[in-house]
Amino acid sequence: MRTAALLLLAWTAAAAAGPASYGWLPATELVPAHHAELGGSLYERDDRGHLHERASVLAGAPTFGVTDRFELRVPFELMVRTAVDDPPTSGLARFGGEARYRFTARGDALAPIARAALVRDVTIRSLVRAELGTAVSFEQSAVHVEGALDVIAEVNRSSTHLELHPGAGASVRVNDVLRLGGELYAEVSLDEMADSWLAIGPDLAMRFGASWLSATFGVGVRGIAFAPRINWGFGW
């Protein structure tokens, strides 16, 4: 009985965790102070670019709420990848640290955030990946909209690669559990070291007490065939 009561307490207390409303766009609702969340993602890039890259990625990110406006994350990625003229690869691809800050109080309709991350590439040991991003969402009644932009810099001993990752989405709350909508997401290379791509598709978001799930099925408009993504999380 005591165990059941503790589980119920953990479930209800975690209902304030920070779920994502879209597949590729970042969450603008942060984990509350002194709470933690175990989140993950599964996404694919199907037939990307001139090398026809096919990649499946399992990502995780334990997240810790330092204050109601500031959180720390520890992201990592496991990847299986194939491409023309490249040998297949699989295993741990990246890991790093990330900080997120929200500029408005929890529960406000307008939610702007800023994020910064430093990521280590496991395969190319001399490469460091730096990420700076911002996102803002607005919720009014049942409607939720969001826009986001990340700037990515991959710095190696002999080169620097730059990318922009813009995105936008809109959704409508169907009931207390389900939200439906659509999103647009792109990865734009600013040099010749990678291919750019753009995808658009429907998405859904669901929330059950301490747990949440969001997903999108991105259909390629340019540079890619499909870009589906599923995110989930459980907080306490």
N, C-alpha and C positions, 0 to 999 in steps of 0.2 A: 504493500500500500504506500509506504514511504517512497519507494522507487518510482511508482506511478505518479505520485504528487510532484516529485522533483522533475520528472520528464515533462509534465504538464506546465510547470512553472517555466522551464527552459523554453518550451514551445511558445508560450504567450509572451514572454519577455523578449523573444527574438523577433517578434512581429515588426519591430522598428528597423530591421536590417535594411541594407541598401540595394534593392533590386534594380535590374536594368529593364527598360521598357522596349528595347530594340535589340537586333542581333549584332550589328557591327558598331553601333554608336555606344559611347560610354555611359554608364549610369551617372546621373546627377544627384541622386539621393545617396548620401554617404552613410557608412556604418556609424551608429551613435557612439558617444564616448564610453569607454570601458567595456565595449562589446567587441566581438570578433565574428568573422564570417569566413566560411570555407566555400569558395566559389570555383567554378570550372567552365571550360568552353570546349566544344568540338566543332571545328570548321574545316572546310575544304576549298581549295582553289583548283578548279577543273579546267584544263586546257588553257593555261595562261601564257600569253605572249608567243614570240616566235619559236621558243624552245618547247612549246606545248607542255608546260609544267603541270604536273598533277601532284598535289600535296594534300595530305590529311594531317591535321594538327590537333593534339589533345593538350589543352592548356589548363593550368591551375593558378590560383592566386589567393593564398591566405591573406586576410585583410583585418587590420586592427584599428579600431576607432580611438584615436588619441583624445580628441575633443569632438563635439557635435559637428564641427566644421573642418576637421583635419583628420585624415586617415593615412596609414602606411600599408603598402601591399608588397608581397614577395611573389612576383609572377615567374612562371617557368613554362616551357613548351617542349613537348615530345612530338617529333615529326617523322612522317614517312613521305619520301619525295622521289619522283621520277621525272626525267626530262630528256629530250633528245640530246644525244652525244654526251650525256652525263651518266655516271654509274648511279644506280639506286642508292639512297641513303636512308637510314632510320636511326632513331635514338633521341637522346636529349639534345635539343637544338639551342636553346637560350635559357638564361635565368638572370634575375636582376632585382632591383628595388625600385619602388614607385611611391610618390607622395601625391595626395590630392587635397585640394582646399576648396571649400564652398564659401562664397562671399555673402550669402544670405542665410537667415536663420532657417532651421529645419521646419518644414511645413509651409514656407512661403511659396506663393504661386510661381514666382520667378526664381530660377535656380541656376546661376552661373557658377562654373567650377574652373579651376586651372589644375593641370597635372604636369609632373616632371618625372622622368624615369631614366635610369641608367642600366643598360642591359649588356650582358656578356655573351658573345657568340662562342659556342662550345667548339664548333668545327674550325673556324678561323680564329686562332687564339690571339692574334694581334689586332682584331677588330673590336671596336667599342661602339655601341649603338646608344645615342642620346635621343630622347623623345620629349618634346614640349607640346602641350596641347591645351585647348580650351573648349568648353561646351556650355551651352545655355539651353535650358528647357523652360517651358511655360505651360501651366495647367490651369484651365478654366472650365468649371463644371465637368463634363465628361471628356473634354478634348485635351490632348496633350501633344505638344510640338517640341522638336529639338533640332538644334544645329550644332555641328562640331567641326573642329579643324585641328589636326596634328601636324607638326613639323618634325621630320625624322632625319637624323644625320648619322650615317655610318662612317666612322673614321678609321682608316687603316694606316699603316706606315707609309704607303705610297699613294693613297687616294682618299677622296671623300665623296660619298654618295648622299644625295639629298632627295627627299620625297615629301610631298604634301598628301595628307589623308583627309579630304573633306567628306562630310556626310550630312544628311538631313532626314528627318522622319516625322510622321504624324500618326496619331492613333486615337481611338475612341473607346472609352470604357463601356463594355457591354453589360457587365454586372460587377459584383464585388470581387470576383475571382479573375475574370477574363477581360483582356484588352486586345483589340484588333486594329491593324493599320498597315502602313507601308513605309519603306525607307529607300534612300538612294545613298550609295557609298562608292568612293573611288580611291585608288592609290595612284598618284601622279608622280612619275619620275621626272626630276629636273635635269637629268643628264642621260647619257646613253648606256649606263650600267645596268638598267633594269627596264622592264616594260610597264607601261601604264595600263590600268584597267578600270572599268566602270560597270557597276551592276545595280539593278533595281528590282524590288520584289516585295511581296506581302510579308507581314510579320505578325506575331502574336506574343502576348505576355500574360503569364498566369502567376498567381500568388496564393499560397496556402499556409497561413500562419507564419511559421519560421522559414519556410522554403519558398523559392520562386524559380520561375523558368521563363526565358524569352528565346524566340527563334525567328529566323528569317530564311526565305528561300530566294537568294539573289540570282537573277537571270542576267547574263552578260549582255551589255549594250556595246562594249568595246573592249577588246583585248583579253576576254575570258569567256568561257562557256557558262559556267555556273559557279556561284559562291554562297553555298548554304552555311548557316552558323546556328548553333544552339548554345545558350548560356544557362547556367543554373547556380544556385547558392543556397546555403543553409547557415543561419546565424544563431548566436547565443550570447 
